[in-house]
Amino acid sequence: MNERYIRHIQLDEVGSSGQQKLGNAKVLVIGAGGLGCPILQYLATSGIGTLGIVDHDIVSLSNLHRQILYTTADIGKNKALVAQQKLQELNSEINIKAHSVALTVENCLDILKAYDIVVDGTDNFVTRYLINDACLLLDKPMVFGALYKFEGQVSVFNYKNGPSYRCLFPNPPAAGEVPNCNEIGVLGVLPGIIGLLQANEVLKIILEIGQVLSGQILYINTLNYQQRILRFSRNEALINSIKKKAKPEAVATDDCIFASSISLQVLEDIESVLWIDVRELGETPILNAANILKIPLSNFTLTPEIQNDGRRKIFFCQSGIRSKKATQMAIEKGVSNSFSLKEGAPELQYWLKQKQ
Amino acid sequence: MKIKVTYFGKLIELTGMSSEDIVIEEASVSGVKKALEHTYPSLKTITYQLAENNAILKQGDAIHTTEVDIFPPFSGG
C-alpha cells in the first residue's frame, strides 16, 4: 500500500481499489491558468496516473495573484512546461505530459483522444465550445468551470449521455457581449474555489462516488454564498448535428481566444524573433529590419517566411488589438510559437533602438 | 401579474440590482423576456437563460411560479 495516499485509502468510499482507479485514470486539463493551477495541483497530489496539461501561453506578472503554480522567476516561460515541472515535484509517481500549444480545430481531437476525462480551465468561449464539441465527437466527459468577478459556474457535460454545454447555451454570445479574460478583474481566490469544485467532480467521476453534476449547473456567488443548482436537459437534435461532423468547427465570436500576448518587458533574446507588422502600409512609425515582415491585416495571408521554426513569431500593430486577430489566425492555421505584442509599434521602435 | 426576478453575473450590473419585481403580461418565457427587454433594451442582444424551481426553461415554456432566475454564460477562467 502506498503511504502517500493512505488518507485516501482510509476512506471506505475510496479504498485501495479507488486509489488504483485514480492511478489508472488519464485526465487532460486545458488551460493552466487561474482554474487550471489548483485543478492540476490537487489532481497531481491525488495520484491521477496520467495528467495532461494544454497551455500555449506564457507566465506574466499579472497572473501570479491567482495562478499559484508560478513564481516571479517563471515570468516569460510557457505555462504548460513550468506546470509540468512543479507538479512533478509535488508528485514524482505520476506521468505528466505538457502540450505547450494552443488547442485548435486541427489538433484538438489528437490531443484529447489519449485521455479519459477533459477539464475545461480556459478563459474564452471559442476554446470552451471547441472542447465541448470535441468531447461530443470523442464521447468523453468534460468538467466545466467558468468565472465572472465573484461568481462561478461548474458543470459536467457529456457524462454518460448527459447534456452538453450547447444544450445550455447553443451558441456563444456575440463578439463583445461578455467581457473577456483580460478585461475584467477577479479576486484571486475565486478560480481556486471553482477549480477545486471541478477537481472534485473529476475525482467523483473516477471513483464513481456521489452525484456528478451532470445535467445540472452549479452557480455560486462567493460574496453572499447565494447558490443555485439548475437542471437542464439534453438537446438531442443539437448534439446529433455536432456529432455528424468529422471534426469540430471554431465558433464565431471574439474574445481573447488564442491571442497569447507577450510583452517587451519579458523579451530578452531578440535574435530568435520574427516580427510581423500587421498595420496597413504607410502607418507610422515605419519599422524596417531583416526580421520584420509587413503583412497588413486587411489582406492577411501567411507568407513562406512564417514557418514552424524555432523562432517566436510576434505580431504587432499600433496598439495591440489588430495583432491579436492576426495571431489568432496564424495559430488557427497551425503556426506554433505565435504571440501578439502587448505594446504597439512606437514602443517596439524604442525597444529595438535600446537593444542595438 | 407580478413576479420576482433574480439576476446573476453581469446582469446584476446591467440592471443595477440583484433582484426586482416586474410585471408580466403573459406567464411564459417570452412574456418575461418581453417585459425585461422593454425595461432593459440592451438585453435584446444578450445571451441569457431563465430558470424557475431550479430548472432551466426552454423557449415556449410557461411560467408556473412567481420567482424566476436570469442567468448569463460566464467565460472567465
Chai-1 contact restraints between the chains, C-beta under 6 A:
chainA,res_idxA,chainB,res_idxB,connection_type,confidence,min_distance_angstrom,max_distance_angstrom,comment,restraint_id
A,G31,B,G77,contact,1.0,0.0,6.0,A-B,restraint_1
A,G33,B,G77,contact,1.0,0.0,6.0,A-B,restraint_2
A,G34,B,G77,contact,1.0,0.0,6.0,A-B,restraint_3
A,L35,B,G77,contact,1.0,0.0,6.0,A-B,restraint_4
A,G121,B,G77,contact,1.0,0.0,6.0,A-B,restraint_5
A,T122,B,G77,contact,1.0,0.0,6.0,A-B,restraint_6
A,D123,B,G76,contact,1.0,0.0,6.0,A-B,restraint_7
A,D123,B,G77,contact,1.0,0.0,6.0,A-B,restraint_8
A,N124,B,S75,contact,1.0,0.0,6.0,A-B,restraint_9
A,F125,B,S75,contact,1.0,0.0,6.0,A-B,restraint_10
A,A146,B,F74,contact,1.0,0.0,6.0,A-B,restraint_11
A,A146,B,S75,contact,1.0,0.0,6.0,A-B,restraint_12
A,L147,B,F74,contact,1.0,0.0,6.0,A-B,restraint_13
A,L147,B,G76,contact,1.0,0.0,6.0,A-B,restraint_14
A,Y148,B,G9,contact,1.0,0.0,6.0,A-B,restraint_15
A,Y148,B,F74,contact,1.0,0.0,6.0,A-B,restraint_16
A,Y148,B,G76,contact,1.0,0.0,6.0,A-B,restraint_17
A,E151,B,G9,contact,1.0,0.0,6.0,A-B,restraint_18
A,Q153,B,F74,contact,1.0,0.0,6.0,A-B,restraint_19
A,F169,B,P73,contact,1.0,0.0,6.0,A-B,restraint_20
A,P173,B,T47,contact,1.0,0.0,6.0,A-B,restraint_21
A,E177,B,I46,contact,1.0,0.0,6.0,A-B,restraint_22
A,V178,B,S75,contact,1.0,0.0,6.0,A-B,restraint_23
A,C181,B,G76,contact,1.0,0.0,6.0,A-B,restraint_24
A,Y219,B,F8,contact,1.0,0.0,6.0,A-B,restraint_25
A,L230,B,A51,contact,1.0,0.0,6.0,A-B,restraint_26
A,L230,B,N54,contact,1.0,0.0,6.0,A-B,restraint_27
A,L230,B,I56,contact,1.0,0.0,6.0,A-B,restraint_28
A,R231,B,A55,contact,1.0,0.0,6.0,A-B,restraint_29
A,F232,B,I56,contact,1.0,0.0,6.0,A-B,restraint_30
